[in-house]
Amino acid sequence: MSGEVLIKDIKNCEYFRVLDNSSLCELLQVAKDKEARCSVSSVSLAHAIVKPGETTLPHKLKTSAEVYFILEGAGRMKIEDETAEVRPGQAVYIPPNSRQCIQNTGSSDLKFLCVVSPMWRKEDDCFLSSTRTNLGQGKVETKNENED
């Protein structure tokens, strides 16, 4: 290869706990990757894991749209006032500035890819103050982590 192909392997990716309470590995953020030979910053890709019984904190991306592609597990996705069950093979579109959270309703890890455009930026992520979020069967305590 000529060095122009950028490939990232999930096996070499370090996971960290993010503010929404999921574990995340940033697979690709072209603007941050030194190996990338372009200045495109239009998309980022991450692999997320939500443990059984856990729910991400309600948040929204102010200016970015997001797509979750479910890889493994079972969950319940909430976007604004709509809630739907999700399973492997499904893609979920989350419009910009939409309140969202996802609950793992299964007995194994809920794993999904997060595609964000324009690419994810910390300052775009807004955690919402709310005392409770009801996703049907479970209620989740939330806290205001970094509301702007």
VEXBASE-597778 format. One line per 2 residues: number of its first residue (from 1); their letters; for each residue y negated, z negated, x of C-alpha. Coordinates in Angstrom, 2 decimals, padded with zeros to 5 digits. Layout:
! residues N
NUM> A> Y,Z,X ~ ... $
//
This chain:
! residues 148
1> MS> 000.00,000.00,000.00 ~ -003.54,000.64,001.10 $
3> GE> -004.76,-002.86,000.25 ~ -006.61,-001.75,-002.89 $
5> VL> -004.01,-003.10,-005.33 ~ -004.64,-006.71,-006.26 $
7> IK> -001.49,-008.56,-007.31 ~ -001.28,-012.27,-008.11 $
9> DI> 002.05,-014.06,-008.52 ~ 002.32,-016.92,-011.00 $
11> KN> 004.78,-018.60,-008.61 ~ 001.91,-019.12,-006.16 $
13> CE> -000.57,-020.31,-008.74 ~ -001.77,-023.93,-008.77 $
15> YF> -002.08,-025.57,-012.18 ~ -004.83,-028.04,-013.00 $
17> RV> -005.76,-029.99,-016.12 ~ -008.82,-028.51,-017.80 $
19> LD> -011.30,-030.15,-020.13 ~ -009.58,-028.88,-023.30 $
21> NS> -006.48,-030.89,-022.25 ~ -004.21,-027.95,-021.35 $
23> SL> -002.81,-027.18,-017.89 ~ -004.22,-023.94,-016.55 $
25> CE> -003.63,-021.60,-013.65 ~ -006.29,-018.95,-013.04 $
27> LL> -004.20,-015.89,-012.34 ~ -007.06,-013.46,-011.97 $
29> QV> -010.82,-013.72,-011.90 ~ -011.82,-010.56,-010.11 $
31> AK> -015.29,-011.82,-009.19 ~ -013.75,-014.91,-007.50 $
33> DK> -010.85,-013.19,-005.77 ~ -011.83,-012.37,-002.20 $
35> EA> -009.07,-009.74,-002.05 ~ -010.66,-007.75,-004.86 $
37> RC> -012.63,-004.77,-003.64 ~ -014.90,-004.44,-006.62 $
39> SV> -017.68,-006.36,-008.29 ~ -016.27,-006.16,-011.80 $
41> SS> -016.50,-009.51,-013.56 ~ -015.62,-008.34,-017.04 $
43> VS> -012.31,-010.14,-017.50 ~ -010.33,-013.18,-016.43 $
45> LA> -006.67,-013.98,-016.94 ~ -005.11,-017.43,-016.98 $
47> HA> -001.71,-018.92,-017.78 ~ -001.93,-022.02,-019.99 $
49> IV> 000.57,-024.75,-020.86 ~ 000.29,-027.26,-023.70 $
51> KP> 002.91,-030.01,-023.66 ~ 004.99,-030.86,-026.79 $
53> GE> 002.99,-032.82,-029.34 ~ -000.34,-032.15,-027.61 $
55> TT> -003.36,-030.25,-028.91 ~ -006.23,-028.78,-026.96 $
57> LP> -009.64,-030.25,-027.67 ~ -011.80,-028.27,-030.10 $
59> HK> -014.12,-026.01,-028.14 ~ -015.74,-022.60,-028.16 $
61> LK> -016.75,-020.01,-025.63 ~ -020.38,-019.25,-026.40 $
63> TS> -020.49,-015.60,-025.28 ~ -016.92,-014.59,-024.42 $
65> AE> -014.12,-013.31,-026.62 ~ -010.65,-014.59,-025.89 $
67> VY> -007.10,-013.41,-026.54 ~ -004.10,-015.74,-026.37 $
69> FI> -000.76,-014.00,-025.85 ~ 002.05,-016.42,-026.71 $
71> LE> 004.90,-016.34,-024.17 ~ 007.05,-019.37,-025.04 $
73> GA> 007.18,-022.20,-027.56 ~ 005.76,-022.72,-031.02 $
75> GR> 002.28,-023.70,-032.04 ~ -000.44,-023.89,-034.60 $
77> MK> -003.72,-022.08,-033.84 ~ -006.99,-023.06,-035.49 $
79> IE> -010.03,-020.79,-035.34 ~ -013.01,-022.03,-037.34 $
81> DE> -011.47,-023.04,-040.73 ~ -008.35,-020.86,-040.49 $
83> TA> -005.00,-022.16,-039.25 ~ -001.86,-020.12,-038.50 $
85> EV> 001.54,-020.66,-036.89 ~ 002.06,-018.80,-033.60 $
87> RP> 005.20,-017.80,-031.73 ~ 006.24,-015.71,-028.70 $
89> GQ> 005.19,-012.09,-028.76 ~ 002.03,-012.68,-030.80 $
91> AV> -001.54,-012.06,-029.68 ~ -004.38,-014.09,-031.18 $
93> YI> -007.98,-012.82,-031.04 ~ -010.68,-015.50,-030.81 $
95> PP> -014.21,-014.14,-031.36 ~ -017.11,-015.41,-029.24 $
97> NS> -018.71,-018.66,-030.38 ~ -015.70,-019.60,-032.56 $
99> RQ> -014.44,-023.19,-032.77 ~ -010.82,-023.18,-031.60 $
101> CI> -007.86,-025.34,-030.64 ~ -004.11,-024.90,-030.40 $
103> QN> -001.37,-027.44,-031.08 ~ 002.13,-027.41,-029.62 $
105> TG> 004.42,-027.94,-032.64 ~ 007.67,-027.39,-030.76 $
107> SS> 009.93,-029.44,-028.53 ~ 009.26,-027.44,-025.35 $
109> DL> 006.10,-026.36,-023.53 ~ 003.83,-023.90,-025.35 $
111> KF> 002.98,-021.24,-022.75 ~ 000.47,-018.47,-023.22 $
113> LC> -001.82,-016.09,-021.38 ~ -005.58,-016.37,-021.91 $
115> VV> -007.58,-013.18,-021.47 ~ -011.34,-013.78,-021.53 $
117> SP> -014.07,-011.12,-021.61 ~ -016.60,-011.39,-020.14 $
119> MW> -014.71,-013.53,-017.66 ~ -014.50,-017.29,-018.21 $
121> RK> -017.37,-019.35,-016.84 ~ -017.62,-023.13,-017.04 $
123> ED> -021.13,-022.98,-018.52 ~ -019.83,-020.80,-021.39 $
125> DC> -017.27,-023.44,-022.47 ~ -018.62,-025.85,-025.07 $
127> FL> -016.66,-028.86,-026.30 ~ -017.50,-029.83,-029.84 $
129> SS> -018.25,-033.30,-031.06 ~ -015.86,-034.15,-033.79 $
131> TR> -014.03,-037.30,-034.68 ~ -010.88,-035.58,-035.90 $
133> TN> -009.32,-032.15,-036.14 ~ -006.60,-031.62,-038.70 $
135> LG> -004.11,-028.85,-037.96 ~ -001.86,-029.48,-040.89 $
137> QG> 000.77,-032.00,-039.80 ~ -000.97,-033.84,-037.00 $
139> KV> -004.39,-035.31,-036.47 ~ -005.91,-035.22,-033.06 $
141> ET> -008.52,-037.55,-031.65 ~ -011.28,-035.63,-029.91 $
143> KN> -014.23,-036.57,-027.77 ~ -017.43,-034.89,-026.76 $
145> EN> -016.85,-033.99,-023.09 ~ -019.66,-031.58,-022.20 $
147> ED> -021.55,-030.44,-025.23 ~ -024.75,-028.57,-024.46 $
//
